[in-house]
Amino acid sequence: MAKQRYYLDTRVLTAFFFAAMPFVAFGSFIVVNQARNQLRESVGASLEQRAVQTKLALEQYVGEQVVQLRLLALDPEVQKALTAPVRAVPGGDLRQMEQAWASGKDAKLNAAILETPAAARLKPPTLVRPAIKQLQLLDTAGRVVAASNRGGRLFYGESAWFKDLTSQEGAPEVHVGELFRPAGSTVNLLEIAFPVRSPEDVHLGAVRALLDASELYTVLAPVRIGRSGHASLIRSTDGLILASDESERILKSPLPGFDSFRNAVEGFPLAEPGQELFGKARLRRGYWTIPEVRGKDEAGRDVLMEPARLVGFSPIDQIPDVRWLVTVEQDLSEALAPINSVTRYLWFHFIGVFATVVLLALYFSFKLERPVMEEELHLHEEHVPAGMKRPAEE
């Protein structure tokens, strides 16, 4: 019995290779897409962690300012100045005194506030730390009785923050106001106030400090991730930028694309109405992908304002009276650059393999159709038995 021989049919191999190529490509891009999602989660978690670290550093900075105010509130000269009887000021004289204080033309009023032992106690911190723009000492009526320098208002009795300080019960709590820019000034200020109490826990007044808000950026500036990663401080209610690399946007415009991740900041269910229906969310992710932000330029053309970004965030929860949010963002293209480069090379790989298969298929197809011997030789006729020849050949 003759031995069976097997051979590889290249046409069958090529057909199966062509059939397998789409499945291999589809599976490969599924794996790459999963790797992209996992990389995004990993980078997002890293950005969230950096946001938490920056948030803790920012809370520590504000805490140091509060400690300084608490030390001033315990100073004997400060408490002595506030134990004096409060002098009532007629309503008609309030405005005149405010104008005189603002203009600085009333030498007697200036001396009564700027040249007292309590005022002398308030001046050294402003000299040591230029970020402290002003320190004021207020009595129980909200009137400034001593100040490190002239500026601001003279009466704060009707201010909401002062009323909150005077109505506090239990342990004294600090008040931290929102950042603001005084009229005619280019410096953003942060207001911090702390109540002053006697050793018998009797309310005597308050000490108020105005800080240069640019000091907050010194906490954010060291945060650098790659080429585009940086930190910002925004207001969680509307996304207004409070401190950032982009100084032209501070207190002027919200974080680009804030509306797209507002729900992530509030968590799901959304805010209090959603929590009443669904309860509190079990898992609150601390990062979000903001799609690219487009807008109109001066000519009315549609232009790219901000690329897609991956943002990690952490709310400030240890500073009272503020709704701040620390964000650490990085361009999505930079964050996913390793996977994007792999995807690009994968495309080149499949295009090269596909082209190679096509060329090999064409080559072997032509080789299979090519005769084994040249037709002019007719060597096969010499080996044909005589009985099998055609009559014409005989």
C-alpha positions in Angstrom: 0.0 0.0 0.0 1.4 3.3 -1.0 2.3 5.7 1.7 0.1 8.8 2.0 1.8 12.1 1.5 0.6 15.3 2.9 1.3 18.8 1.7 0.4 22.3 2.8 -2.0 24.1 0.6 -1.0 27.8 0.7 -4.4 28.9 -0.7 -6.2 27.3 2.3 -3.7 28.8 4.7 -4.2 32.2 3.2 -7.9 31.9 3.3 -7.9 31.0 7.0 -5.4 33.8 7.7 -7.7 36.3 6.0 -10.6 35.0 8.1 -8.7 35.2 11.3 -7.3 38.7 10.8 -10.5 40.6 11.7 -11.0 38.6 14.9 -7.4 39.1 16.0 -7.6 42.8 15.3 -10.9 43.2 17.1 -9.7 41.3 20.2 -6.5 43.2 20.3 -8.3 46.6 20.3 -10.6 45.3 23.0 -7.6 44.5 25.2 -6.1 47.9 24.4 -9.3 49.7 25.3 -9.4 47.9 28.6 -5.8 48.9 29.2 -6.7 52.5 28.4 -9.6 52.5 30.9 -7.4 50.9 33.6 -4.7 53.5 32.9 -7.2 56.3 33.2 -8.4 55.0 36.5 -4.9 54.7 37.8 -3.9 58.2 36.7 -7.2 59.6 38.1 -6.6 57.9 41.4 -3.1 59.4 41.5 -4.5 62.9 40.7 -7.1 62.5 43.4 -4.3 61.6 45.9 -2.3 64.6 45.0 -5.5 66.7 45.4 -5.9 65.3 48.9 -2.3 66.1 49.8 -2.6 69.6 48.5 -5.9 70.1 50.4 -4.2 69.0 53.6 -1.4 71.4 53.0 -3.8 74.3 52.3 -5.8 73.5 55.5 -2.5 73.5 57.4 -1.6 76.9 56.0 -4.9 78.5 57.0 -4.6 76.8 60.4 -1.3 78.5 61.0 -2.9 81.9 60.3 -5.7 81.0 62.8 -3.1 80.1 65.4 -1.5 83.5 65.0 -4.9 85.2 65.5 -5.6 83.1 68.6 -2.3 84.2 70.1 -3.2 87.8 69.4 -6.6 87.3 71.0 -4.8 86.1 74.2 -2.4 89.0 74.3 -2.9 91.2 77.4 -2.6 94.5 75.5 -5.3 93.3 73.1 -7.7 92.3 75.8 -7.0 95.4 77.8 -8.0 97.6 74.8 -11.3 95.7 74.5 -12.2 96.0 78.2 -12.7 99.7 77.9 -16.4 100.8 77.9 -17.9 100.8 74.4 -18.7 104.4 73.3 -21.9 104.7 71.4 -21.7 106.6 68.1 -24.8 108.4 66.8 -26.1 107.1 63.6 -25.5 110.4 61.8 -21.8 110.4 62.7 -21.1 106.9 61.4 -20.9 107.9 57.8 -18.7 111.0 58.6 -16.3 108.9 60.6 -16.1 106.3 57.8 -15.3 109.0 55.3 -12.7 110.5 57.6 -11.1 107.1 58.2 -11.0 106.4 54.4 -9.5 109.8 53.6 -7.1 109.8 56.5 -7.6 113.5 57.0 -8.7 113.3 60.6 -5.4 113.2 62.6 -7.2 112.6 65.9 -9.1 109.7 64.6 -6.0 108.2 63.1 -4.0 108.5 66.3 -6.8 107.0 68.3 -6.7 103.8 66.2 -3.1 103.6 64.9 -1.0 105.0 67.8 -2.2 103.0 70.8 -0.5 100.2 72.7 -2.8 97.6 71.1 -2.0 99.0 67.6 1.7 98.7 68.4 1.1 95.0 69.3 -0.6 94.5 65.9 2.1 96.0 63.7 5.0 93.5 64.2 3.3 90.6 62.4 2.6 92.7 59.4 6.3 93.6 59.2 7.5 90.1 59.6 5.1 88.6 57.2 4.3 90.9 54.2 1.4 88.6 53.2 -0.5 90.0 56.2 -1.9 93.2 54.8 -3.8 94.4 57.8 -4.7 93.5 61.4 -7.7 95.1 63.1 -9.1 94.9 66.6 -12.9 95.2 67.0 -15.0 95.8 70.1 -18.3 94.2 70.9 -20.1 96.8 68.8 -18.1 96.0 65.7 -16.1 99.2 65.8 -12.3 99.2 65.0 -10.5 100.3 68.1 -6.9 99.5 66.9 -5.3 98.6 63.5 -1.9 97.9 62.2 -2.4 100.4 59.3 -5.2 102.5 57.8 -7.6 100.8 55.4 -10.9 99.1 55.1 -14.0 100.0 57.0 -14.4 101.4 60.5 -17.6 99.7 61.6 -18.5 96.1 61.1 -21.4 95.7 63.5 -23.9 95.0 60.7 -21.7 92.4 58.9 -22.9 88.9 58.9 -19.6 87.4 59.9 -19.3 89.7 63.0 -22.8 88.8 64.1 -21.9 85.1 63.8 -18.8 85.6 66.0 -20.8 87.5 68.7 -23.5 84.8 68.8 -21.2 81.9 69.1 -21.7 79.5 72.0 -19.2 77.1 73.4 -15.7 77.0 72.1 -14.7 79.9 69.9 -14.6 79.3 66.1 -12.8 81.1 63.4 -14.4 82.8 60.5 -12.9 82.5 57.1 -14.4 84.7 54.4 -14.4 84.4 50.7 -11.6 85.9 48.6 -12.3 89.4 47.3 -10.6 92.2 45.5 -11.1 95.8 47.0 -12.2 98.5 44.6 -9.2 100.2 43.0 -6.8 97.4 44.0 -5.1 94.6 42.1 -4.5 92.5 45.2 -6.9 89.7 46.1 -7.5 89.4 49.9 -8.6 86.7 52.2 -10.5 87.7 55.4 -9.9 85.7 58.7 -11.5 86.7 62.0 -11.4 85.2 65.5 -13.4 86.1 68.6 -11.6 87.6 71.6 -12.7 86.4 75.0 -11.6 87.2 78.5 -10.3 84.6 80.9 -13.8 84.4 82.3 -15.1 83.5 78.8 -16.8 86.9 78.3 -17.0 88.1 74.7 -14.8 91.2 74.2 -14.7 91.6 70.5 -12.7 90.1 67.6 -9.4 90.3 65.8 -9.5 90.5 62.0 -6.8 89.8 59.5 -6.6 90.5 55.8 -4.1 88.2 54.0 -2.7 88.4 50.5 -4.6 85.6 48.7 -1.6 85.0 46.4 -0.1 83.2 49.4 -2.5 80.4 48.7 -0.8 79.8 45.4 2.5 79.0 47.2 0.8 75.9 48.5 -0.5 75.0 45.0 2.6 75.9 43.0 4.8 72.8 43.9 2.2 70.4 42.5 3.5 69.5 39.1 2.6 66.3 37.1 4.3 65.9 33.8 4.1 68.8 31.3 0.5 69.9 31.9 -0.4 68.7 35.4 -1.1 71.5 38.0 -3.3 72.3 40.9 -6.0 74.9 41.3 -8.3 76.2 44.1 -11.9 76.8 43.0 -15.2 77.6 44.6 -17.2 74.4 44.7 -20.6 76.1 44.1 -19.9 77.7 40.7 -16.3 76.7 39.9 -14.9 80.2 40.2 -11.0 80.1 40.2 -9.6 81.4 43.4 -5.9 80.5 43.0 -4.2 79.0 39.9 -1.3 79.3 37.5 -3.6 81.2 35.2 -3.6 84.5 37.0 -5.8 86.2 34.4 -8.7 83.9 35.4 -8.6 84.3 39.2 -11.9 85.7 40.5 -13.0 86.4 37.0 -14.0 83.1 35.3 -14.9 79.6 36.4 -12.8 76.5 35.7 -13.3 75.6 32.0 -15.7 72.6 31.8 -16.8 72.9 35.4 -20.4 72.2 34.5 -19.4 68.8 33.1 -18.1 67.5 36.4 -20.3 69.5 38.8 -22.4 66.3 39.5 -19.2 64.4 40.3 -18.3 67.0 42.9 -21.7 66.9 44.5 -21.8 63.1 44.2 -24.7 60.9 43.1 -27.5 61.1 44.1 -27.2 64.8 43.2 -27.0 67.1 46.2 -29.7 67.0 49.0 -32.8 66.4 46.9 -31.3 63.3 45.3 -30.1 62.0 48.7 -33.7 62.3 50.0 -34.9 60.0 47.3 -32.0 57.6 46.9 -29.9 58.0 50.0 -26.3 58.8 50.2 -24.0 57.4 47.6 -21.8 54.5 48.8 -18.9 55.3 46.5 -17.8 58.8 45.6 -15.1 58.9 42.9 -12.6 61.7 43.4 -11.7 62.2 39.7 -13.5 63.0 36.5 -12.8 63.3 32.8 -13.7 66.7 31.4 -14.2 66.7 27.6 -12.6 69.4 25.5 -14.1 72.9 25.8 -14.7 74.8 22.6 -15.8 78.4 22.3 -15.9 81.4 19.9 -13.0 83.7 19.2 -13.3 87.4 18.4 -14.0 86.6 14.8 -16.9 84.2 15.7 -15.0 81.1 14.7 -15.2 77.9 16.7 -11.9 77.3 18.4 -10.5 74.9 21.0 -10.4 76.6 24.4 -9.2 73.7 26.6 -8.3 70.1 25.6 -9.8 67.1 27.3 -8.5 66.8 30.9 -8.4 64.3 33.7 -9.2 66.1 37.0 -8.7 64.8 40.5 -10.5 66.8 43.2 -10.8 67.0 47.0 -13.2 69.4 48.9 -11.9 71.5 51.8 -13.7 70.3 54.9 -11.6 71.5 57.8 -11.9 75.3 57.1 -15.3 76.7 58.2 -17.5 79.1 56.3 -15.9 78.3 52.9 -16.9 76.0 50.0 -13.5 75.4 48.4 -12.3 72.6 46.1 -8.8 71.6 45.3 -8.4 70.3 41.8 -5.3 68.7 40.2 -5.7 68.3 36.4 -3.7 66.9 33.5 -4.3 66.8 29.8 -6.0 63.5 28.9 -3.7 63.1 25.9 -0.6 63.3 28.2 -2.1 61.0 30.8 -2.9 58.3 28.2 0.1 58.9 26.1 1.6 55.3 26.7 -1.6 53.6 25.5 -2.1 56.0 22.6 1.4 55.3 21.3 0.8 51.5 21.7 -2.4 51.9 19.8 -0.7 53.8 17.0 2.0 51.2 16.6 -0.6 48.5 16.7 -2.3 50.1 13.7 1.0 50.1 11.9 1.5 46.4 12.8 -1.8 45.3 11.5 -1.5 47.4 8.3 1.9 45.8 7.7 0.7 42.3 8.4 -2.3 42.7 6.2 -0.2 44.1 3.3 2.3 41.3 3.7 -0.5 38.7 3.6 -1.9 40.3 0.5 1.4 40.3 -1.3 2.2 36.7 -0.3 -1.3 35.6 -1.4 -0.8 37.2 -4.8 2.7 35.7 -5.1 1.7 32.2 -4.3 -1.4 32.4 -6.5 0.7 33.2 -9.5 3.2 30.5 -8.6 0.4 27.9 -8.4 -1.0 28.9 -11.8 2.5 28.7 -13.5 3.2 25.5 -15.5 5.9 23.1 -14.2 7.7 22.8 -17.6 7.9 25.1 -20.6 5.4 24.2 -23.3 8.1 24.2 -26.1 10.0 21.2 -24.5 7.1 18.7 -24.7 9.2 16.3 -22.7 6.1 14.6 -21.3 5.2 13.2 -24.8 8.4 11.1 -24.9 7.2 9.1 -21.8 3.7 8.4 -23.1 3.2 4.7 -23.8 2.5 3.8 -27.5 -0.9 2.4 -26.7 -2.0 5.8 -25.3 -1.0 7.9 -28.3 -3.6 9.4 -30.5 -4.0 8.0 -34.0 -2.7 11.1 -35.6 0.5 10.8 -33.7 1.1 7.3 -34.9 
